[in-house]
Amino acid sequence: MVTNELIMRLFQIFENLQTKDVRDILRDYIYINRKLIPVEKNLEVLKPLKGSEAYRDFLLTHLSKTDMDKNKYRYPFKNRELKSIYYLNRGYGGYVIKRGYDILGDIWYWTPSNLLQSIPPGDIKWLGIECNDRQAYAFDFFLSPAIRGNNLAAFFFNSFFHALNKKGINKVYGYFWADNKPALWVHRLVGFSEHEPAFADRFLSFKRIRR
């Protein structure tokens, strides 16, 4: 039986082939001793958001299952649309950055206070993260290649922090791959604190982590 998750993964591979070479795609699913950096961000003291003319057409908004059911927005990539449906069905929260009806970026989070039926992401256990009701684990940050640049990733992250803080969240956990230079730069720019690195092995769906 073909599952929704499998269809999502197939679309992801197909669409990645349009922007990445095969080696980069394989690296996401098969690796040994890949270095990752666990991070956290204190949201109790946040700097005011600074606007920019470059961002005036973009709006951060919370995404709901109703939005997806009513086809309220458009995604540039089918795999991101399918991921959104998958994440919402698992009880995760999501914020999107949109221009008009077009969703050009999204970021996802899990917290024990999300929904009674929420399912903790596998990475929570993988990384040894324990969240209380006022903490969140953030993951799968994406920006469309068409709008990258002008520090928009940092603006998106900071807007996300402020939105979570208004919901009573005071700390966010996450991680980035040490070999992903843009992610390293953005996480440091927005003030994530870094923990001791860990090393991961993966072969398709099998993953393990070593500290």
C-alpha positions as CSV (number, residue, x, y, z in Angstrom):
1,M,0.0,0.0,0.0
2,V,1.4,3.4,-1.0
3,T,1.3,5.8,2.0
4,N,1.0,9.5,2.0
5,E,4.5,9.8,3.5
6,L,6.0,7.7,0.7
7,I,4.2,9.9,-1.9
8,M,5.6,13.0,-0.1
9,R,9.1,11.6,-0.2
10,L,8.9,10.7,-3.9
11,F,7.8,14.2,-4.7
12,Q,10.6,15.6,-2.6
13,I,13.2,13.5,-4.5
14,F,11.7,14.4,-7.9
15,E,11.6,18.2,-7.2
16,N,15.0,18.1,-5.6
17,L,16.4,16.7,-8.9
18,Q,15.4,19.9,-10.5
19,T,17.6,22.0,-8.2
20,K,20.3,19.6,-6.8
21,D,22.6,17.0,-8.2
22,V,22.2,13.4,-7.3
23,R,25.1,13.4,-4.9
24,D,23.5,16.2,-2.8
25,I,20.2,14.3,-2.7
26,L,21.9,11.0,-1.7
27,R,23.7,12.9,1.1
28,D,20.4,13.6,2.7
29,Y,19.5,9.9,3.0
30,I,22.8,8.1,3.2
31,Y,25.7,9.4,5.4
32,I,28.2,8.2,8.0
33,N,29.7,10.3,10.8
34,R,27.9,13.5,9.7
35,K,28.4,16.3,12.2
36,L,25.4,18.1,13.6
37,I,25.1,21.0,16.1
38,P,22.3,21.0,18.6
39,V,21.1,24.5,19.4
40,E,18.7,26.4,21.6
41,K,17.3,29.9,21.7
42,N,16.0,31.8,24.8
43,L,12.9,33.7,23.8
44,E,12.4,35.6,27.1
45,V,14.5,38.5,25.8
46,L,14.0,39.3,22.2
47,K,15.1,42.3,20.2
48,P,12.3,44.2,18.5
49,L,11.7,43.2,14.9
50,K,13.2,45.5,12.3
51,G,11.3,45.9,9.1
52,S,12.8,46.4,5.7
53,E,11.5,47.5,2.3
54,A,12.7,44.2,1.0
55,Y,10.2,42.4,3.3
56,R,7.2,44.7,3.0
57,D,5.3,42.3,0.7
58,F,5.8,39.2,3.0
59,L,3.6,38.2,5.8
60,L,4.1,35.6,8.5
61,T,1.0,33.6,9.4
62,H,0.1,30.5,11.3
63,L,-1.0,27.6,9.1
64,S,-4.0,25.5,10.0
65,K,-5.6,22.3,8.7
66,T,-8.6,24.4,7.6
67,D,-6.3,26.6,5.4
68,M,-5.0,23.4,3.7
69,D,-8.5,21.8,3.3
70,K,-9.8,25.0,1.7
71,N,-6.8,25.4,-0.6
72,K,-6.4,28.9,0.8
73,Y,-2.8,29.2,-0.3
74,R,-0.5,28.0,-3.1
75,Y,2.8,26.2,-2.6
76,P,5.5,26.4,-5.3
77,F,6.6,22.8,-4.5
78,K,4.2,19.9,-4.2
79,N,6.4,18.1,-1.6
80,R,6.1,21.1,0.7
81,E,2.4,21.1,0.4
82,L,2.3,17.4,1.2
83,K,4.7,17.9,4.1
84,S,2.4,20.6,5.5
85,I,-0.6,18.2,5.4
86,Y,1.5,15.4,7.0
87,Y,2.8,17.7,9.8
88,L,-0.6,19.2,10.6
89,N,-2.1,15.7,10.8
90,R,0.5,14.8,13.4
91,G,-0.4,17.8,15.5
92,Y,2.7,20.0,14.7
93,G,2.4,23.8,14.5
94,G,3.6,25.6,11.4
95,Y,4.2,29.2,10.4
96,V,4.5,30.2,6.7
97,I,5.8,33.3,5.0
98,K,3.6,34.3,2.2
99,R,3.2,36.9,-0.5
100,G,-0.4,37.2,-1.6
101,Y,-1.7,33.6,-1.8
102,D,1.7,32.1,-2.4
103,I,3.5,30.3,0.4
104,L,7.2,30.9,-0.1
105,G,8.6,29.5,3.1
106,D,7.6,27.5,6.1
107,I,9.0,26.4,9.5
108,W,7.5,23.8,11.9
109,Y,7.5,23.2,15.6
110,W,6.4,20.7,18.2
111,T,5.6,21.4,21.9
112,P,3.8,19.2,24.4
113,S,1.0,21.9,24.6
114,N,0.3,21.8,20.8
115,L,-2.5,19.3,20.7
116,L,-3.7,16.4,22.8
117,Q,-3.1,14.1,19.9
118,S,0.3,15.4,18.8
119,I,3.0,12.9,18.0
120,P,6.6,14.0,19.1
121,P,9.0,14.1,16.1
122,G,11.4,11.3,15.9
123,D,14.3,13.7,16.2
124,I,13.2,14.6,19.8
125,K,14.3,11.2,21.0
126,W,17.2,11.0,18.5
127,L,18.7,14.2,19.9
128,G,17.7,13.6,23.6
129,I,15.7,16.8,23.8
130,E,13.0,17.1,26.5
131,C,10.5,19.9,26.1
132,N,8.1,21.2,28.7
133,D,4.9,23.0,27.9
134,R,6.7,26.3,27.5
135,Q,9.4,25.0,25.2
136,A,9.3,23.9,21.6
137,Y,11.4,22.0,19.1
138,A,11.7,23.7,15.7
139,F,12.5,21.9,12.5
140,D,12.3,21.7,8.7
141,F,12.9,25.4,7.9
142,F,12.4,26.1,4.2
143,L,12.6,29.2,2.0
144,S,11.9,29.1,-1.7
145,P,15.2,29.5,-3.7
146,A,13.4,32.4,-5.6
147,I,13.4,34.7,-2.5
148,R,16.6,33.7,-0.7
149,G,18.9,36.6,0.1
150,N,18.5,40.0,1.7
151,N,18.7,38.4,5.2
152,L,15.1,37.1,4.7
153,A,15.9,33.8,6.4
154,A,17.0,35.8,9.6
155,F,13.9,38.0,9.4
156,F,11.7,34.8,9.1
157,F,13.4,33.2,12.1
158,N,13.0,36.3,14.2
159,S,9.4,36.7,13.3
160,F,8.8,33.1,14.2
161,F,10.5,33.6,17.6
162,H,8.2,36.6,18.4
163,A,5.1,34.6,17.3
164,L,6.1,31.7,19.6
165,N,6.8,34.0,22.4
166,K,3.3,35.5,22.2
167,K,2.0,31.9,22.6
168,G,3.9,31.6,25.9
169,I,6.9,29.7,24.5
170,N,10.2,30.7,26.3
171,K,12.7,28.5,24.6
172,V,13.3,26.8,21.2
173,Y,15.5,23.8,20.5
174,G,16.8,22.6,17.2
175,Y,19.9,21.6,15.3
176,F,21.7,22.2,12.0
177,W,24.2,20.2,10.0
178,A,27.8,21.5,10.3
179,D,28.4,21.1,6.6
180,N,25.4,23.3,5.7
181,K,27.1,26.7,5.7
182,P,24.0,28.8,5.0
183,A,22.2,27.1,8.0
184,L,25.2,27.7,10.2
185,W,25.4,31.3,9.3
186,V,21.6,31.9,9.8
187,H,21.5,30.1,13.2
188,R,24.4,32.1,14.5
189,L,23.0,35.4,13.1
190,V,19.7,35.0,15.0
191,G,21.4,34.1,18.3
192,F,21.0,30.4,18.7
193,S,23.3,29.0,21.5
194,E,25.3,25.9,20.3
195,H,25.9,22.7,22.3
196,E,28.5,20.1,21.9
197,P,28.4,18.6,18.4
198,A,27.1,15.1,17.7
199,F,27.7,12.7,14.8
200,A,25.0,10.8,12.9
201,D,24.8,7.9,10.6
202,R,21.9,7.3,8.2
203,F,20.9,4.7,5.6
204,L,17.5,5.6,4.2
205,S,15.1,5.3,7.2
206,F,17.6,4.0,9.7
207,K,19.3,6.7,11.8
208,R,21.6,6.7,14.8
209,I,23.4,9.4,16.7
210,R,26.7,9.4,18.7
211,R,27.9,12.0,21.1
